[in-house]
Amino acid sequence: MSKNSERINLYAVLTGDVVGSSKLAPEDLKSVMQRLRESAVKFSETFPNAIYGKLDVFGGDGWQLLMSDQKRSLRAALFLRAQVRSFNNLKLNTRIAVAWGAVDKETLNAERISESTGEAFTESGRALKNMKKSCKLTLHHGQYLSDLSLLKNTISFIDEIANHWTPIQAQTISFALLNQSQEMIAVSVGKSQPTIHQALHSGGWHSIEDFLKEIEYRLENL
């Protein structure tokens, strides 16, 4: 099988839940889940065809997303994390387990992704269930990128950075994850360019950006 055909059959599944959801008022939880749905749409507008179907919500605080463009999966995970972290100053977080692998295409339902099956779905759900309490982001990559020995440690480092984002840092980084310039972000959030620069710097954006460029390049060239 050629590398191109292998890439076509490789998907990414993101499975997550909202941390501390039981402490939220019902209307606040509903708003957070709607923010996640809208964020997936926004990501698709920047990266067309990256997401298959819609972000699916289940069990009150659980959600799942299927990506046909697996190289953007960690970018999408961090974008969704940033969107939740910046939501209404509620200091929320979402755990996210990303898994790369095959899916059972005959089970795919664009309207209800959580009803689908396959390797990527199984491993993503298992990874979320087994996630350590201190962890909010994990990746199951199987045999993919097995040569990247520092992948797990780097993701742990990025996860720790994201845990300390302030709302303004999270909001600013969410725009940067969509490849917007500092000038564009300043207009979008109504802040000065120096303020945006400081938020990106203090939020660890440059380390995140370097990490994503490396991952996306490697996946593009599998």
N, C-alpha and C positions, 0 to 999 in steps of 0.2 A: 504494500500500500504506500502511496506517495505521501510526502509530508503535507501537501496541500489537502489531500483527502482526509488525512488524520486530523487536521486542524478543523475541517468542516464538522467532523463528528464529535469534537470536544466542546463540552458546555461547562458553564459554571453555575452553581446554585448557591444562593445566599439565603441562609435561614437565620432569623433573628427574633429577639423579643425585647420588650421595653423593661429596663431595670427599674425596680421599685414601683411597678404599675399599680400594685394593690393600694398604694398610698395616694394615688391620684383620684380626683373627682371624676365620675363617669364622663362628664362632658370634656374634661381635659384629656383623658385617654383617647376618646373618640377623635379629638382634634389632632393629637399626635399621630394616630394611625392615618388620618387623612393627609397630614403633612408628609408622611412616608410615601403614600400613593402619588401625591403631587410631585414629590422629589424625583421619583422614578420617571415620571413623564418629562420633567425638566432635564434629567440626564439624557433621556432618549432624544431630546431636541438637539442637544449638542453632539451626541454620538448616535446617529441614526442606525437602526438595526442592531444595536448592541444588546437590547433587552427583548426577550420573547414574551409577548403578551403583556399582562399587567402585574404589578406587585399585588400579591394576594395576602389578605389579612385573615387570621383564624385564631380561635381560642381567646379572643379578647385582646391579648397583648402580643400575639405571635404574628410573624409575617414571613413571606418567602418570595424570592425573585429568581427568575431563570434568565441567564444571559447566554446568547448564542455567540457573543464575542467575549471569550473568556479572558483575553488579555486586558480588558478594561474592568475586570471583576473587583480587584482590590481598590481601584480608583472609585468604583461605584460604592463599595462598602464604606470607604472613608467619607464619601460625599453624603451618604445616608446618615452616617454617624454625626457628621458636622451639622446636618440639617436638624437632627434631634437635639444636639447639644446647644444649638442656638435658639431653640423654640421657646418663645415667651418667657425667657429668663427662669425657667422652671428647674434648671440644673439637671436635666434628664440625661439618660444614656441608653444606648441599645447594644446588646450583645449581638455579634454577627459571626457566624461560622460559614466560611467559603469553602466549597469543594469543587474540584475540577474532575470531569469524567464524562462518561456516556450517559444518555438518557434513553428511556423507552419511548421513541417518537410517537408510537400509536396511542400512548396514554396522555399526550400533551393536550391540555385544555387552556387556551390563551386567557380565558376568563377566570379560571380556578387552577392556578399553577400548583397549588398544594396537593391536588389530587393526582399529580403525575408521579411516575416511578422511574427508577434507574439508578445506576451507580452514584451519580452526582447528588441525587436527592437523598439516597440512603446515607452517604458519607457526611453530607452537610448536617442532616438531622442528628446523626450520631455525634458529630463533633460538637454541636451546640449542647447536647445533653451531657457530654463528658467535660465540658469546659470548666476550668478551675475558676473559683470565685473571684480571684483577682484579675482574671483575663476577660477582655471584652471583644477581642478579635483573634480569630484563629483560621488557619488554612490547612485543608487536606489536599495535597497535590499528587498523591499516588506516585507514579513513576515519572510524572512530568516535572521538569526542572530539578531532577534529583542531583544534578551536578552543582547546584547552588547551595553549598554547605551552610552558608550563613543566613539562609532564608528565614528559618524559624526564629533565630535570635533577632533579626532585623524587624520582623513583624512584631515581636514582643516590645521592641524599642519604640516603634511607631505607635503601638497600642498605648504604651505608657504616656507618650506625648499627647495623644488624643484625650486621654483621661483628664488632663489638666487644662484643656482648652477653656477659656472664658467664652461667654456668649459672643462677644465681638470677634474674638479669634476664630471661633467655629464658623461664624457667618462669613468672615473674610476668606477663610480657607475653602469654604464650600464654593465660592465663586472662582477661586484660583484652580480648583479641581476641574472646573469647566473651561479651563484655559483662558480665562479672562485676564487682561492686563491690570496692573495696579490702577491705571487711570480709569479703566472701565469699572472696576470695583468701586472706586471712590464715588463715581457718579451713581452707581446702583444703590449704595448704602448711605449716601449723603455725608460722607466724611472726606477729609483732605487726603491727598496722596501720601504725605508723610505719616499720617495716622494709619493708613492701610499698610504701608511699608513696615511700620513698627508692629502691627498686629500679626502680619505674616512672619516676621522675624521671631517674635516672642512665641508664636504658636508652632515653631519648628517646621515651617513650610519648606524651607530649602532642603532639609533632610528628607522630608516626605517626597518632594518632587524628584530628587535624585533616585530614590528607591523605586518610585513608579516608572521612571524612564527606563531603569535597568530591567525591571520585571516585564514591562510591556515590550521592550526590544527583544528579550529572550523568547517570549511567547510568540511574537511575530515571526521569529526565525527558527521555530521548532522543526 
